[in-house]
Amino acid sequence: MCDTLCRTLPTESNMTEHEHHALYLKGPAGRLEAILWRPQAEAHPPLAAVVCHPHPLYGGTMHNKVVYCAAKTLEAFGLPVLRFNFRGAGRSAGVHDKGRGELDDVRAAIGFLAGEFPGLPILVAGFSFGCCVGLRVGCEDERVAELVGLGAPVNGADFSFLVRCDKPKLFLQGEKDPYGAPAKIDSLVKSLPGENRLEIVKGADHFFAGKLGEVGVALSAWLTARHSEHRG
């Protein structure tokens, strides 16, 4: 199922109205453009999820294919899923702040989800730049229970904050990622406390081009193993 979802990548304009809620969050630098997918009213999801997009100065937005694939996999599992544009991206207010103010954008997104789904643990996922800032905030926030990093740019970014984070984590990395060498992320993951899993997607580059199906399958399998009692 997830393999099909991530390979076909249906456009959001083709989704039914109850799945697609465009909105603006109150952000620290002004409004943040966002999309929230809600599960059916009778659903009892184990988590709510937020997915953070790659670097906005290089074209990254919440509509990035990797971000969308991850969001669709989470939604197919039955979770409410929030995506948003960082400050200065898309229709979000403000200007890019080199990863500093963007931490507060993630906090605003988590705060919104916590308000919409009170008491529900939160999963934070992020791709590339979104992995850097999303996981940093997710490690600090007690409302966040699980973390997913896609295409972690470990070659040039500081991920040392993870050594103090014992929350369950999944890392999905391309075998040919020029920004995140598999050997380097393997060494990092082995040094982390708590329950951690690394999946190297064979033949994949940083953007998992042609391999999004494998990304969806790996993420779905991890969720199923952790929440075997839940059926999306």
N, C-alpha and C positions, 0 to 999 in steps of 0.2 A: 504493500500500500504506500509506504513512505517513498519507496524507490520511484513509483509512478508519480507521486506528487512532486518530487523534486526534479524529475526529468521533464515533466510537462510544463511546470511553472505557469499555471493559468493566470491571466491578468486579473488585477483586483476589480476592474470594471465588470468582469463576468461573474463575480461572486454575489451571492444572495445578500439582501439587505441586512438580515439578522447577523451575518458574519462580519460585516464591515462597518466600522464606526469611525469616521474621520472626526478628529477633534483637536483642540489646542489645550496643552497643559500650561499651568502657571509656572514659568521657569524663572530662575534668578536673574536672567538677562532679558526677560520678556517672554512672550509666548513661545511654546515649543510645539511645532506641528507633529501630530501623532496619529496613529491608527490603532484601535483596540478591537481585537476579535474576542467576542464573548462566546462561551459554550452555551448549549441549550439550557434552559431554565432548570430542568430536572437533573442536570449533571452535578456531580460532587467531585470536582477536581482536587487532587492532592496538593497542587501548587498553582501559583500564578506566575507568569514568565514575562520578562522584559528582554528584548534583543537589541544590542547596540551596534551601530553601523561603522564601517571603516572610515578612514581619514577624509574629512570633508574637503580639504584642499586638493585632493586628487580624485574628486568626483564621487566620494562616498556619501550615500544617503540611505534612508531606511528602505529604499526600493532596490538596493543592491541584491544580486541574485543569491549570494551565499546567505545573507540576512533573511531574505524571503524564504529560502529553502528551510533554514532552521526554524523560522516562525511557523511555516506550514506543518513541519514535523511535530512541533510542540502543540499546535492547534489540533492536529489529527489525533494526538494522544488525549485530547479532551481538556486541554488547559486554556484558560484565558491568556491571550498573548498581546503584549503592548510593544509596538515599535515607535520610535520618535526620531526626529531630526535634531541633531545637536545644534547649538546656537550658530547662526550664520549659514546653515544648510537648508536647502529648500525654502519653505516659508517660515522657518523659525527666525525669531528676532536675534539681534546681537551679532557679534563677529567671533571668528575662531580665536581660541585662547590657548593654543598650544598644549592642550590636555589638562590645563589647570581648572578653568571655569567649567570645562566639560564634566569634571567630577561632580560638580553641583547639579549639572543637567541630569546625570544618572540618579542622583539623590532625589531630584524632583520627580523623576519617573517612578522610582520605587515608592516614594510617598504617595503618589497618585494611585498606584496599584494597591497599596496597603489600605487606602481609604475606600476604594471600590470593592475590595474583597477582604474585609477585616478578619484578622486571625489566620488567614491563609498564608503559609510559608511561600517565599518568593524564590524563583530561580532566575539568575542573571546569566545571560549568554552574550557574547560579543565576538565580533570578527575583526581581526587585525587591530587597528587603533581602538575600535570598540572593545576588544578583548583587554587591552591595557587599562583603559579607564573603568570599564564595567566590572572587571574582576577586582580591581583595587577597592572600589566602593563596596562591592558585594562582600568582600572579606571583612570589612569594617562594620557593616550593618547587621545587627542581630536579627532583623526580619528576613534576611536572606539565608536560605538553607542549602542551596546547591548552586554550582557554578559550571559554566560550559565555555571553554575557550576555543575558538576556531581561528586557525592561521595565526597563532601567537607569534609576533615578530621578535622572537627572543634574540636574534642576532644584534639588534640595535637598541632594544628597549630594556628597561630595568624591571625585572619581575621578581626582585628579591623580597618584595612584600609577601609573596606567597609562602615563604618559609614559616610565617607566623599564622598561617591560615589552615585550620584542620577541617574545613568544610569539604564535603564530597565534591570532587571535581572531575570533569571529563575534558580532555584535550583532543581535538581533531586537527591533524597536521598533514599537509601535502608532502609526499616523499621528495618532491623536487622544489620545495618552497625556498626561494632565494633569500627570504627575510627571516626564516625560522628553520635552521638546519635540524633535521630529525635527531642527530646525535646530541645536539645541544639541548633540545627540549626534553629528550629522553633522560638526560642527566639531571635536568631541573626537576622533572616529575618524580624521579626516584628519590630526590632529596626532601620532598614535601611531606608534612605530617598528614594524618587522616587517610581517607579512602580516595585514591586517585587512579585514573585510567587514561592511558594514551593510546590513540588509534592513529596509525600512520596510513594515509590513503595512498596506495601504490599508484605511481605515475602522475599524481596530481601536483599542480603548481600552487602558488599562493591563493589563487582564486578558485581552486578546485574545478577548473574548466573541464567539462566533459565527465566530471566525477561527482556531481551533486547527488546523484542517486546513492552512491556509497556513503556520502555524508549523512543523508537522511536515514539510511538503514542503521548506521552506527549509533546515531543519536537516539533513534527509536529503541534500539536494543538496550542501550544503557538505561533509558527511562523505564523500560519494561522490567529489567532486572531489579531496579531500585523500588519500583512500585507495582509489584506483581499482582497486588489486590485490585488495582485500578484497570479499567478497560475503557479506552477512549472511544 
